[in-house]
Amino acid sequence: MHAARPAYEDGRRPVNPPIVRASTVDFASLAQMEAAMTPGASSAQSFTYGVRGTPTTFALESLITELEGGFGSKLYSSGLEAISAVLLAYLRPGDHLLVVDTVYAPVRHLLTHFLADRGIHFDYYSPRETNLEALIKPETRMIYTESPGSASMELQDIAAIAAIAKSHKNLLVACDNTWSSGYCFRPLEHGVDLSIVAGTKYLGGHSDVLMGSVTATEAAFERLHEASVLLGLAVSADDAALTLRGARTLHIRYPAHAERALQMAEWLESRDEVVGVFYPPLKSSPDHALWQRDFDGAASLFSIELDPQLAAHQHQFIDALQLFGLGASWGGFESLILPCNMPANRSVDDWRGRGPILRLHIGLEDPSDLIDDLSASFAAIG
Ligand SMILES: *Cc1c(COP(=O)(O)O)cnc(C)c1O
């Protein structure tokens, strides 16, 4: 909560870092300019030119580094840009990538429609894969994980994956940590090299800003920083300030979301229309023990599977909802529902023939109002 706050010598300070909008930085002397421009990671937070960052974006980087427990962080204008930066920074033509089958779906499109053409090879692995080692090729340079996985929410043993990677030369592990947002799981402490967070979600927390971050170990940071410089990746001071503002209350909002989500998940489990609830904090989840081992909390994002017989009623069910919004993204104060096309977004695990899968994000509304909303929609299709 107090991370990345400005300090002034006489003790006075604004509560928040000022929003510094800048392209040009006007130096006092050429010597000062030359000193600020030293290449490499040591100058990652040197205020030299707006594209390289401003005191406002540096403050957010520092806050995220403190949350995630890494060496340094870089910011990106969206979560997806953070992911593409990771893939562009560390992979070269001929390299191979192992990607979890539950990856955030746009990453599939990035791989198929952009990186494949540029000589990056990839295979998907099931989040339930028990012999990842067997899938590693001599040219495998990265294992890309996300835990819990998108939509179906399987957890993976991240420490075990990182240990496998460490037994190979030049094999990095990247982890999309948006579900935890650095609050209840810190991938770098489990041996991961690069942790990605869509700050658009819980860090921003109010559905009004796009932000991405990557936090790296010391060994991996230099290349990450270099890629941002080479590609000209930058975020605005205003967006950084909005994300900082959201992050100040993360520790209050995040558990409040989780408490409501667990209540909703348990209620949904009790409904006849629902044949599955995918949420590791539920005692019924096959991942409950792993979640208890690795996580200090939970996000309010989970999915349900409706009775396959209700497939024809999916539109009616969703359109009857009054309080749940229908839309992409999550992590804001408002509850959302989104149908998931599982067969289109899985290459390994077979999801054909299942009931409708709906992803729910539980906001900060009163759970009894959310239950009333869902009950009315169930009644409408019953
Ligand atoms: C939303 C999301 C992203 C992408 O974030 P954007 O800021 O929307 O680009 C990446 N990973 C996960 C798991 C997400 O939910």
The ligand as a Gaussian input file, in Angstrom:
#p B3LYP/6-31G(d) Opt

LIG

0 1
 C       -6.902000      -9.954000     -19.619000
 C       -5.784000     -10.889000     -19.583000
 C       -4.608000     -10.632000     -20.288000
 C       -4.452000      -9.446000     -21.200000
 O       -4.633000      -8.203000     -20.600000
 P       -5.112000      -6.958000     -21.481000
 O       -4.659000      -5.784000     -20.691000
 O       -6.601000      -7.075000     -21.598000
 O       -4.411000      -7.056000     -22.805000
 C       -3.583000     -11.535000     -20.168000
 N       -3.699000     -12.634000     -19.420000
 C       -4.814000     -12.920000     -18.730000
 C       -4.871000     -14.150000     -17.898000
 C       -5.896000     -12.062000     -18.800000
 O       -7.021000     -12.374000     -18.155000

